Amino acid sequence: MRECLGREYGMRLLVLLIMILAVIAPPAQAMHPLFTDDTETQGPGGVLVESSINYLKDSEFKSIVVPVAVTLGIGEAMDAAVEMPYLSLHPSTATGNNEGGLSDVFFRFKHRFYEHEKKSGGRNQPEQSLAYQVAFSQPTGSEEKGLGTGTARWGGRLISTTEWESLKINANLSYESSGKALRRGNFSFDDAVSLSIAAEYEHMKPWEPVVELSVFRVKEPDAVRRIVNALVGMIYEPSEHFYVDAGIRIGLNEDSEDYGLLVGFGYKF
């Protein structure tokens, strides 16, 4: 009986700890500062807490998003995550004033369904893996203030990771059903398709330079936008439990943002 109570108390304490970390830890994505994700998962019982501060300038619109992401490994090849962003708009197109507050909450599930490891002695043979990710958002942000879309959204992503000795290449093909450009404030869309590719050079560990190219095709009610961005950044990972990162993202065409400044960190339990 006492042992059962101890286990129950321990589980409640773990859940409480995760909730506290989700509230106080300022956020990030699994591959921050990149938009592109990889096929890695946290492993059974692994918990990754990430946070970042992302500044975006697009013409007269300036915004800062501070998401908090908690990812839990629910199997050897499966992850579940929740992300709670804080959004600051200068100005908000909904009110014309500066606004700040919680935006829409995202839930994500990732499953790595294919792995091909390098055979013993195969020096030039890459390791390859594939995964998919599904995402769902709840309209928790205030639509009246321009901080939320006012509607539930869903999206999917196919992820490929290829690794050589010191180089890792990640490629993503993504789809999002509908939404609004909350951070940019200048359009809403019916659907969006994106293709991105990123490279990490791991020979300089714990320093890892990263580069990325991403292309978005966004269908609006009466137009189609093509947004092209490039990013250069650096990840500092002194141990398998902790990393910090920084990146600069530049828009490459008229529909793209001017630039974004990104910094973040992550800690794995």
C-alpha positions as CSV (number, residue, x, y, z in Angstrom):
1,M,0.0,0.0,0.0
2,R,2.7,2.4,1.0
3,E,4.7,1.5,-2.2
4,C,1.6,2.3,-4.3
5,L,1.1,5.6,-2.6
6,G,4.8,6.4,-3.2
7,R,4.5,5.7,-6.9
8,E,1.3,7.8,-7.2
9,Y,2.9,10.7,-5.4
10,G,6.0,10.4,-7.6
11,M,3.9,10.5,-10.8
12,R,1.9,13.5,-9.5
13,L,5.2,15.3,-8.7
14,L,6.5,14.5,-12.2
15,V,3.4,15.9,-13.9
16,L,3.5,19.0,-11.7
17,L,7.2,19.5,-12.5
18,I,6.5,19.3,-16.3
19,M,3.6,21.8,-15.9
20,I,5.7,24.2,-14.0
21,L,8.6,24.0,-16.5
22,A,6.1,24.5,-19.3
23,V,4.9,27.7,-17.7
24,I,8.2,29.2,-16.6
25,A,10.6,28.0,-19.3
26,P,10.8,30.4,-22.2
27,P,10.6,27.9,-25.5
28,A,11.7,26.5,-28.7
29,Q,11.3,23.9,-31.3
30,A,13.2,20.6,-31.7
31,M,15.6,22.0,-34.3
32,H,15.7,25.7,-33.2
33,P,16.9,28.0,-34.7
34,L,15.9,26.1,-37.8
35,F,12.3,25.7,-39.1
36,T,13.3,22.2,-40.4
37,D,12.9,19.4,-37.9
38,D,14.9,16.1,-37.8
39,T,13.8,12.5,-37.1
40,E,15.3,12.2,-33.7
41,T,13.1,11.4,-30.7
42,Q,13.6,11.6,-27.0
43,G,13.4,7.9,-26.2
44,P,11.0,6.3,-23.6
45,G,10.4,8.6,-20.7
46,G,12.7,11.4,-22.0
47,V,11.6,14.9,-21.4
48,L,12.9,17.9,-23.5
49,V,12.1,21.5,-22.4
50,E,12.9,24.1,-25.0
51,S,12.6,27.9,-25.1
52,S,13.5,30.7,-27.4
53,I,13.1,34.4,-28.2
54,N,12.3,35.1,-31.8
55,Y,12.2,38.7,-33.2
56,L,10.7,39.3,-36.6
57,K,10.7,42.5,-38.7
58,D,8.5,42.7,-41.8
59,S,8.1,46.3,-43.2
60,E,6.2,48.2,-40.4
61,F,5.3,45.1,-38.5
62,K,7.6,44.0,-35.6
63,S,6.9,41.0,-33.4
64,I,8.4,38.8,-30.7
65,V,7.3,35.3,-30.0
66,V,8.4,33.4,-26.9
67,P,7.2,29.8,-27.2
68,V,7.5,27.2,-24.5
69,A,7.7,23.6,-25.8
70,V,7.8,20.4,-23.7
71,T,8.4,17.1,-25.6
72,L,7.9,13.7,-24.0
73,G,9.2,10.4,-25.4
74,I,6.4,7.9,-25.4
75,G,8.3,5.1,-27.1
76,E,11.6,4.4,-28.7
77,A,10.5,6.2,-31.9
78,M,7.6,8.4,-30.8
79,D,7.3,11.8,-29.3
80,A,4.4,13.9,-28.1
81,A,4.8,17.7,-27.6
82,V,2.9,20.8,-26.5
83,E,3.9,24.3,-27.3
84,M,2.6,27.5,-25.6
85,P,3.7,30.7,-27.4
86,Y,3.7,34.2,-25.9
87,L,3.2,36.7,-28.7
88,S,4.0,40.5,-28.8
89,L,2.9,42.5,-31.8
90,H,4.0,46.1,-32.7
91,P,1.4,46.9,-33.9
92,S,-1.4,44.4,-34.1
93,T,-3.4,44.8,-37.3
94,A,-6.6,43.9,-35.4
95,T,-6.4,46.9,-33.1
96,G,-3.7,49.2,-34.5
97,N,-2.1,49.1,-31.0
98,N,0.8,47.2,-29.5
99,E,-0.6,43.9,-28.1
100,G,0.8,41.0,-26.1
101,G,-0.4,37.8,-24.6
102,L,-0.7,34.0,-25.1
103,S,-1.3,32.8,-28.6
104,D,-2.7,29.5,-29.9
105,V,-1.4,26.3,-28.2
106,F,0.0,23.6,-30.5
107,F,0.0,19.8,-29.9
108,R,2.4,17.7,-31.9
109,F,3.0,14.0,-32.4
110,K,6.1,12.5,-34.2
111,H,6.8,9.0,-35.3
112,R,10.0,7.7,-36.8
113,F,8.9,4.8,-39.0
114,Y,12.1,4.0,-41.0
115,E,15.8,3.7,-40.1
116,H,18.7,2.5,-42.2
117,E,21.9,2.4,-40.2
118,K,25.4,2.4,-41.6
119,K,26.8,-1.1,-41.9
120,S,30.0,-2.0,-40.1
121,G,33.0,-0.9,-42.2
122,G,30.8,1.2,-44.6
123,R,32.6,4.5,-44.3
124,N,30.9,6.2,-47.1
125,Q,27.4,4.8,-46.6
126,P,25.0,7.3,-45.0
127,E,22.6,6.7,-42.2
128,Q,19.0,7.5,-43.3
129,S,15.7,7.8,-41.4
130,L,12.2,9.0,-42.1
131,A,9.5,10.3,-39.8
132,Y,6.1,12.0,-39.9
133,Q,4.7,14.7,-37.6
134,V,1.1,15.7,-37.2
135,A,0.1,18.9,-35.4
136,F,-3.1,20.4,-34.1
137,S,-3.7,23.9,-32.6
138,Q,-6.3,25.2,-30.2
139,P,-7.5,28.8,-30.7
140,T,-6.6,29.9,-27.2
141,G,-5.2,33.3,-28.3
142,S,-7.4,36.4,-28.4
143,E,-8.6,36.9,-32.0
144,E,-9.9,40.4,-31.2
145,K,-6.3,41.5,-30.3
146,G,-4.7,39.7,-33.3
147,L,-3.0,37.1,-31.0
148,G,-5.0,34.1,-32.2
149,T,-6.5,32.7,-35.4
150,G,-10.0,32.1,-33.9
151,T,-10.2,28.6,-35.4
152,A,-8.6,25.2,-34.8
153,R,-5.9,24.2,-37.3
154,W,-4.1,21.1,-38.3
155,G,-0.9,20.3,-40.2
156,G,1.4,17.5,-41.2
157,R,5.1,17.1,-42.0
158,L,7.2,14.4,-43.6
159,I,10.8,14.5,-42.3
160,S,14.0,13.0,-43.7
161,T,17.4,12.9,-42.1
162,T,20.6,11.7,-43.7
163,E,23.9,11.5,-41.8
164,W,27.4,11.2,-43.1
165,E,30.6,11.3,-40.9
166,S,30.3,15.0,-39.9
167,L,27.3,16.2,-41.9
168,K,23.6,15.9,-41.3
169,I,21.0,16.9,-43.9
170,N,17.4,17.3,-42.9
171,A,14.6,17.9,-45.4
172,N,10.9,18.6,-44.6
173,L,7.7,18.7,-46.7
174,S,4.9,20.4,-44.6
175,Y,1.3,21.3,-45.0
176,E,-1.0,23.5,-42.9
177,S,-4.7,23.7,-43.4
178,S,-5.5,27.3,-42.7
179,G,-4.6,30.3,-40.5
180,K,-3.4,33.8,-40.3
181,A,0.0,35.4,-40.4
182,L,-0.2,36.5,-36.8
183,R,3.4,37.7,-36.5
184,R,3.4,39.5,-39.8
185,G,-0.2,40.7,-39.6
186,N,-0.8,41.1,-43.4
187,F,-2.6,38.1,-44.7
188,S,-4.7,35.0,-43.9
189,F,-4.5,31.7,-45.9
190,D,-6.6,28.7,-46.8
191,D,-3.7,26.3,-47.0
192,A,0.1,26.4,-47.0
193,V,2.7,24.0,-48.4
194,S,6.4,24.4,-47.5
195,L,9.6,22.7,-48.4
196,S,12.8,23.2,-46.4
197,I,16.3,21.8,-46.3
198,A,18.9,22.3,-43.6
199,A,22.5,21.2,-43.0
200,E,24.4,20.7,-39.7
201,Y,28.1,20.4,-39.7
202,E,29.1,18.4,-36.6
203,H,32.8,18.1,-37.0
204,M,33.4,21.2,-34.7
205,K,31.5,19.8,-31.7
206,P,30.3,21.2,-29.3
207,W,29.8,23.9,-31.9
208,E,27.5,23.1,-34.8
209,P,27.1,25.6,-37.7
210,V,23.8,25.3,-39.4
211,V,22.3,26.7,-42.7
212,E,18.8,26.4,-44.1
213,L,16.7,27.3,-47.1
214,S,12.9,27.3,-46.8
215,V,10.2,27.9,-49.4
216,F,6.5,28.5,-48.6
217,R,3.5,28.5,-51.0
218,V,0.7,30.2,-49.2
219,K,-2.8,30.2,-50.8
220,E,-4.9,33.2,-49.8
221,P,-8.6,33.7,-50.7
222,D,-7.7,35.7,-53.8
223,A,-3.9,35.3,-54.3
224,V,-0.9,33.0,-53.9
225,R,2.2,34.0,-52.0
226,R,5.6,32.5,-52.3
227,I,7.9,33.1,-49.3
228,V,11.6,32.3,-49.5
229,N,13.9,32.5,-46.5
230,A,17.5,31.6,-45.7
231,L,19.1,31.1,-42.3
232,V,22.6,30.8,-40.9
233,G,23.1,29.9,-37.2
234,M,25.1,28.1,-34.6
235,I,24.2,25.5,-32.0
236,Y,26.4,25.0,-28.9
237,E,25.8,21.6,-27.4
238,P,28.3,20.9,-24.5
239,S,26.4,17.8,-23.4
240,E,23.6,15.5,-24.6
241,H,21.4,17.2,-22.0
242,F,21.8,20.9,-22.9
243,Y,22.2,23.2,-25.8
244,V,21.9,26.9,-26.7
245,D,21.6,28.4,-30.2
246,A,21.3,31.5,-32.3
247,G,20.4,32.3,-35.9
248,I,19.7,35.1,-38.4
249,R,16.9,34.5,-41.0
250,I,16.7,36.7,-44.1
251,G,13.9,37.0,-46.5
252,L,14.9,36.5,-50.2
253,N,11.9,37.9,-52.1
254,E,9.2,40.6,-51.8
255,D,6.7,38.4,-50.0
256,S,9.2,37.4,-47.3
257,E,10.0,39.0,-44.0
258,D,12.9,41.5,-43.8
259,Y,14.8,39.5,-41.2
260,G,14.4,37.5,-38.0
261,L,16.7,37.2,-35.0
262,L,16.5,33.9,-33.1
263,V,18.0,32.7,-29.8
264,G,17.1,29.7,-27.8
265,F,18.0,26.8,-25.5
266,G,16.9,23.3,-24.5
267,Y,17.4,20.9,-21.6
268,K,16.7,17.2,-21.6
269,F,15.9,15.3,-18.4
